[in-house]
């Protein structure tokens, strides 16, 4: 038994359900704030669990969750999840081999939410599309073209010297 130290008057507590109601369908600017990998219930695959936070508007600071079955014996489920992971990487400008989902954290992107009706558990949000804030983000680790008058003569001069080091967010220099 655990003694609470003082009593809690549970009769006068009114739960706020607003934070768990589905957001209206539409586009939202979000960032991934947490991620984890877990086994599927059957133990036959892996799920990338993402927590996202709305960054602006009347629903700022609201949380969204999605689970992506990126390793699954069902080829269709796996393909869909991997395509969504690709959309996320493109949206935040990540290229290359994704080995740690933390490199996707705190990078703004846009999601398109829909509302799925569920009689048993209540309405819930589902992400239908991930995209860059401006519609198309250039990869974060790819040098951008320079105006013609400023282009250096050597293409090697266009790339930052990385000495084979990885950048802080895990991308390799181009």
Beta strands, then each sheet from edge to edge (+ up, - down):
strand 1: 26-39
strand 2: 46-54
strand 3: 63-71
strand 4: 109-116
strand 5: 124-131
sheet 1: 3+ 2- 1+ 4- 5+
end
